[in-house]
Amino acid sequence: MVSPVLWNTEEKMRASVEGLKRELATIRTGHATPALIEHIKVEYAGVPTSLNQIAGISAPGARLLVIQPWDRGSIPSIEKAILKSDLGLNPTSNGNVIRLNLPPLSEERRQELTKVVRKRVEERKIMIRNLRRDAMSELKGLEKNKDISQDEHKRALDQLQKLTDSFIADTEQIARDKEAELMEV
């Protein structure tokens, strides 16, 4: 009875941490990475489409991204979408590919991005704690209905707390890694 509750909670917590990793990958650091722009929505054939679905994105250099659209006619709409994004990048095109040069980050911008990272990490920690709370109430209901004993309830709560602590530690480690990456010059 207890296992499905803990298993579901663990899966949700794992998904939350994976979502955090994906979210932080979109925050610009000093290094070029395709994850920085692949989520940008481009108006293609009248439908908002993710950039990675209509073009190949590569990072041939530390400060350069190259976008190679599969349809050359989409180049103007890709450029427009990049300019509208809040990344502050200026695309240059030669008719076949789009190049994005990433300027070095200023110290002030690095501090701002670090604050953004901390805010997003804190949101994920709250999400994990909310998942713990939900699982605790579910376990309480099982105990109340006499589906599990008090001892099983206590053991399950201990396991749940260890699980929560583990995922909170993971999010903090991800935050430390991202902050170190941001502060790297």
ROPAFI-415467 format. One record per residue (C-alpha): residue number from 1; residue in one letter; y negated, z negated, x negated. Coordinates in steps of 0.5 Angstrom, whole numbers, always signed. Layout:
# residues N
<nuvex resi="NUM" resn="a" v="Y" w="Z" u="X"/>
...
//
This chain:
# residues 185
<nuvex resi="1" resn="m" v="+0" w="+0" u="+0"/>
<nuvex resi="2" resn="v" v="-5" w="-2" u="-6"/>
<nuvex resi="3" resn="s" v="-3" w="+4" u="-10"/>
<nuvex resi="4" resn="p" v="-6" w="+10" u="-6"/>
<nuvex resi="5" resn="v" v="-13" w="+6" u="-5"/>
<nuvex resi="6" resn="l" v="-13" w="+5" u="-13"/>
<nuvex resi="7" resn="w" v="-11" w="+12" u="-14"/>
<nuvex resi="8" resn="n" v="-16" w="+15" u="-9"/>
<nuvex resi="9" resn="t" v="-22" w="+11" u="-12"/>
<nuvex resi="10" resn="e" v="-20" w="+12" u="-19"/>
<nuvex resi="11" resn="e" v="-20" w="+20" u="-17"/>
<nuvex resi="12" resn="k" v="-27" w="+19" u="-14"/>
<nuvex resi="13" resn="m" v="-30" w="+15" u="-20"/>
<nuvex resi="14" resn="r" v="-27" w="+21" u="-25"/>
<nuvex resi="15" resn="a" v="-30" w="+26" u="-21"/>
<nuvex resi="16" resn="s" v="-37" w="+22" u="-21"/>
<nuvex resi="17" resn="v" v="-36" w="+22" u="-29"/>
<nuvex resi="18" resn="e" v="-34" w="+29" u="-29"/>
<nuvex resi="19" resn="g" v="-40" w="+31" u="-25"/>
<nuvex resi="20" resn="l" v="-45" w="+27" u="-30"/>
<nuvex resi="21" resn="k" v="-42" w="+31" u="-36"/>
<nuvex resi="22" resn="r" v="-44" w="+37" u="-32"/>
<nuvex resi="23" resn="e" v="-51" w="+35" u="-30"/>
<nuvex resi="24" resn="l" v="-53" w="+33" u="-37"/>
<nuvex resi="25" resn="a" v="-50" w="+39" u="-40"/>
<nuvex resi="26" resn="t" v="-56" w="+42" u="-36"/>
<nuvex resi="27" resn="i" v="-61" w="+38" u="-39"/>
<nuvex resi="28" resn="r" v="-64" w="+42" u="-45"/>
<nuvex resi="29" resn="t" v="-63" w="+39" u="-52"/>
<nuvex resi="30" resn="g" v="-65" w="+43" u="-59"/>
<nuvex resi="31" resn="h" v="-59" w="+47" u="-59"/>
<nuvex resi="32" resn="a" v="-57" w="+53" u="-54"/>
<nuvex resi="33" resn="t" v="-52" w="+52" u="-50"/>
<nuvex resi="34" resn="p" v="-50" w="+57" u="-44"/>
<nuvex resi="35" resn="a" v="-49" w="+51" u="-39"/>
<nuvex resi="36" resn="l" v="-57" w="+50" u="-40"/>
<nuvex resi="37" resn="i" v="-58" w="+56" u="-35"/>
<nuvex resi="38" resn="e" v="-51" w="+58" u="-32"/>
<nuvex resi="39" resn="h" v="-53" w="+54" u="-26"/>
<nuvex resi="40" resn="i" v="-59" w="+58" u="-24"/>
<nuvex resi="41" resn="k" v="-59" w="+61" u="-18"/>
<nuvex resi="42" resn="v" v="-61" w="+69" u="-18"/>
<nuvex resi="43" resn="e" v="-63" w="+73" u="-12"/>
<nuvex resi="44" resn="y" v="-57" w="+78" u="-12"/>
<nuvex resi="45" resn="a" v="-56" w="+83" u="-7"/>
<nuvex resi="46" resn="g" v="-60" w="+79" u="-2"/>
<nuvex resi="47" resn="v" v="-55" w="+73" u="-4"/>
<nuvex resi="48" resn="p" v="-57" w="+67" u="-8"/>
<nuvex resi="49" resn="t" v="-52" w="+67" u="-14"/>
<nuvex resi="50" resn="s" v="-51" w="+63" u="-20"/>
<nuvex resi="51" resn="l" v="-53" w="+66" u="-26"/>
<nuvex resi="52" resn="n" v="-46" w="+66" u="-29"/>
<nuvex resi="53" resn="q" v="-43" w="+70" u="-23"/>
<nuvex resi="54" resn="i" v="-47" w="+76" u="-25"/>
<nuvex resi="55" resn="a" v="-48" w="+76" u="-32"/>
<nuvex resi="56" resn="g" v="-44" w="+74" u="-39"/>
<nuvex resi="57" resn="i" v="-48" w="+68" u="-42"/>
<nuvex resi="58" resn="s" v="-47" w="+67" u="-50"/>
<nuvex resi="59" resn="a" v="-51" w="+63" u="-55"/>
<nuvex resi="60" resn="p" v="-50" w="+67" u="-62"/>
<nuvex resi="61" resn="g" v="-55" w="+62" u="-65"/>
<nuvex resi="62" resn="a" v="-57" w="+55" u="-65"/>
<nuvex resi="63" resn="r" v="-64" w="+57" u="-61"/>
<nuvex resi="64" resn="l" v="-62" w="+63" u="-58"/>
<nuvex resi="65" resn="l" v="-58" w="+65" u="-51"/>
<nuvex resi="66" resn="v" v="-56" w="+72" u="-49"/>
<nuvex resi="67" resn="i" v="-55" w="+74" u="-42"/>
<nuvex resi="68" resn="q" v="-51" w="+80" u="-41"/>
<nuvex resi="69" resn="p" v="-52" w="+82" u="-34"/>
<nuvex resi="70" resn="w" v="-46" w="+86" u="-31"/>
<nuvex resi="71" resn="d" v="-51" w="+90" u="-27"/>
<nuvex resi="72" resn="r" v="-57" w="+93" u="-31"/>
<nuvex resi="73" resn="g" v="-61" w="+93" u="-24"/>
<nuvex resi="74" resn="s" v="-61" w="+85" u="-24"/>
<nuvex resi="75" resn="i" v="-65" w="+84" u="-30"/>
<nuvex resi="76" resn="p" v="-71" w="+83" u="-26"/>
<nuvex resi="77" resn="s" v="-69" w="+78" u="-21"/>
<nuvex resi="78" resn="i" v="-65" w="+74" u="-27"/>
<nuvex resi="79" resn="e" v="-72" w="+74" u="-31"/>
<nuvex resi="80" resn="k" v="-75" w="+72" u="-25"/>
<nuvex resi="81" resn="a" v="-70" w="+66" u="-23"/>
<nuvex resi="82" resn="i" v="-71" w="+64" u="-30"/>
<nuvex resi="83" resn="l" v="-78" w="+64" u="-30"/>
<nuvex resi="84" resn="k" v="-78" w="+60" u="-23"/>
<nuvex resi="85" resn="s" v="-73" w="+55" u="-26"/>
<nuvex resi="86" resn="d" v="-76" w="+48" u="-29"/>
<nuvex resi="87" resn="l" v="-73" w="+50" u="-36"/>
<nuvex resi="88" resn="g" v="-80" w="+53" u="-39"/>
<nuvex resi="89" resn="l" v="-76" w="+59" u="-42"/>
<nuvex resi="90" resn="n" v="-79" w="+66" u="-43"/>
<nuvex resi="91" resn="p" v="-74" w="+71" u="-42"/>
<nuvex resi="92" resn="t" v="-75" w="+78" u="-46"/>
<nuvex resi="93" resn="s" v="-71" w="+84" u="-44"/>
<nuvex resi="94" resn="n" v="-69" w="+91" u="-48"/>
<nuvex resi="95" resn="g" v="-66" w="+94" u="-41"/>
<nuvex resi="96" resn="n" v="-59" w="+92" u="-43"/>
<nuvex resi="97" resn="v" v="-59" w="+84" u="-45"/>
<nuvex resi="98" resn="i" v="-64" w="+79" u="-44"/>
<nuvex resi="99" resn="r" v="-66" w="+74" u="-50"/>
<nuvex resi="100" resn="l" v="-68" w="+67" u="-49"/>
<nuvex resi="101" resn="n" v="-71" w="+63" u="-55"/>
<nuvex resi="102" resn="l" v="-71" w="+56" u="-54"/>
<nuvex resi="103" resn="p" v="-77" w="+53" u="-58"/>
<nuvex resi="104" resn="p" v="-76" w="+46" u="-61"/>
<nuvex resi="105" resn="l" v="-77" w="+40" u="-57"/>
<nuvex resi="106" resn="s" v="-83" w="+36" u="-58"/>
<nuvex resi="107" resn="e" v="-82" w="+28" u="-59"/>
<nuvex resi="108" resn="e" v="-86" w="+27" u="-53"/>
<nuvex resi="109" resn="r" v="-81" w="+32" u="-49"/>
<nuvex resi="110" resn="r" v="-75" w="+29" u="-52"/>
<nuvex resi="111" resn="q" v="-77" w="+22" u="-49"/>
<nuvex resi="112" resn="e" v="-78" w="+25" u="-42"/>
<nuvex resi="113" resn="l" v="-71" w="+28" u="-43"/>
<nuvex resi="114" resn="t" v="-68" w="+21" u="-45"/>
<nuvex resi="115" resn="k" v="-71" w="+18" u="-39"/>
<nuvex resi="116" resn="v" v="-68" w="+23" u="-34"/>
<nuvex resi="117" resn="v" v="-61" w="+22" u="-38"/>
<nuvex resi="118" resn="r" v="-62" w="+14" u="-37"/>
<nuvex resi="119" resn="k" v="-64" w="+15" u="-29"/>
<nuvex resi="120" resn="r" v="-58" w="+20" u="-28"/>
<nuvex resi="121" resn="v" v="-53" w="+16" u="-31"/>
<nuvex resi="122" resn="e" v="-56" w="+10" u="-27"/>
<nuvex resi="123" resn="e" v="-55" w="+14" u="-21"/>
<nuvex resi="124" resn="r" v="-48" w="+15" u="-23"/>
<nuvex resi="125" resn="k" v="-46" w="+8" u="-24"/>
<nuvex resi="126" resn="i" v="-49" w="+6" u="-17"/>
<nuvex resi="127" resn="m" v="-44" w="+11" u="-15"/>
<nuvex resi="128" resn="i" v="-38" w="+8" u="-18"/>
<nuvex resi="129" resn="r" v="-40" w="+1" u="-16"/>
<nuvex resi="130" resn="n" v="-41" w="+4" u="-9"/>
<nuvex resi="131" resn="l" v="-34" w="+7" u="-9"/>
<nuvex resi="132" resn="r" v="-31" w="+0" u="-12"/>
<nuvex resi="133" resn="r" v="-35" w="-4" u="-6"/>
<nuvex resi="134" resn="d" v="-31" w="+1" u="-1"/>
<nuvex resi="135" resn="a" v="-24" w="+0" u="-4"/>
<nuvex resi="136" resn="m" v="-25" w="-7" u="-4"/>
<nuvex resi="137" resn="s" v="-27" w="-7" u="+3"/>
<nuvex resi="138" resn="e" v="-21" w="-3" u="+4"/>
<nuvex resi="139" resn="l" v="-16" w="-8" u="+1"/>
<nuvex resi="140" resn="k" v="-19" w="-13" u="+5"/>
<nuvex resi="141" resn="g" v="-17" w="-10" u="+11"/>
<nuvex resi="142" resn="l" v="-10" w="-9" u="+8"/>
<nuvex resi="143" resn="e" v="-10" w="-16" u="+7"/>
<nuvex resi="144" resn="k" v="-13" w="-18" u="+14"/>
<nuvex resi="145" resn="n" v="-8" w="-14" u="+17"/>
<nuvex resi="146" resn="k" v="-2" w="-17" u="+13"/>
<nuvex resi="147" resn="d" v="+0" w="-11" u="+10"/>
<nuvex resi="148" resn="i" v="-1" w="-14" u="+3"/>
<nuvex resi="149" resn="s" v="-1" w="-21" u="+1"/>
<nuvex resi="150" resn="q" v="-6" w="-25" u="-2"/>
<nuvex resi="151" resn="d" v="-3" w="-25" u="-9"/>
<nuvex resi="152" resn="e" v="-3" w="-17" u="-8"/>
<nuvex resi="153" resn="h" v="-10" w="-17" u="-6"/>
<nuvex resi="154" resn="k" v="-12" w="-21" u="-12"/>
<nuvex resi="155" resn="r" v="-8" w="-17" u="-17"/>
<nuvex resi="156" resn="a" v="-11" w="-10" u="-14"/>
<nuvex resi="157" resn="l" v="-18" w="-13" u="-14"/>
<nuvex resi="158" resn="d" v="-17" w="-15" u="-22"/>
<nuvex resi="159" resn="q" v="-14" w="-8" u="-23"/>
<nuvex resi="160" resn="l" v="-20" w="-5" u="-19"/>
<nuvex resi="161" resn="q" v="-25" w="-9" u="-23"/>
<nuvex resi="162" resn="k" v="-22" w="-6" u="-30"/>
<nuvex resi="163" resn="l" v="-22" w="+1" u="-27"/>
<nuvex resi="164" resn="t" v="-30" w="+0" u="-25"/>
<nuvex resi="165" resn="d" v="-31" w="-3" u="-32"/>
<nuvex resi="166" resn="s" v="-28" w="+3" u="-35"/>
<nuvex resi="167" resn="f" v="-31" w="+8" u="-32"/>
<nuvex resi="168" resn="i" v="-38" w="+5" u="-33"/>
<nuvex resi="169" resn="a" v="-37" w="+4" u="-40"/>
<nuvex resi="170" resn="d" v="-35" w="+12" u="-40"/>
<nuvex resi="171" resn="t" v="-42" w="+13" u="-37"/>
<nuvex resi="172" resn="e" v="-45" w="+9" u="-42"/>
<nuvex resi="173" resn="q" v="-42" w="+13" u="-48"/>
<nuvex resi="174" resn="i" v="-44" w="+19" u="-45"/>
<nuvex resi="175" resn="a" v="-51" w="+17" u="-44"/>
<nuvex resi="176" resn="r" v="-51" w="+15" u="-51"/>
<nuvex resi="177" resn="d" v="-48" w="+21" u="-54"/>
<nuvex resi="178" resn="k" v="-53" w="+25" u="-50"/>
<nuvex resi="179" resn="e" v="-59" w="+21" u="-52"/>
<nuvex resi="180" resn="a" v="-57" w="+22" u="-59"/>
<nuvex resi="181" resn="e" v="-56" w="+29" u="-58"/>
<nuvex resi="182" resn="l" v="-63" w="+30" u="-55"/>
<nuvex resi="183" resn="m" v="-66" w="+26" u="-61"/>
<nuvex resi="184" resn="e" v="-63" w="+30" u="-66"/>
<nuvex resi="185" resn="v" v="-68" w="+34" u="-70"/>
//
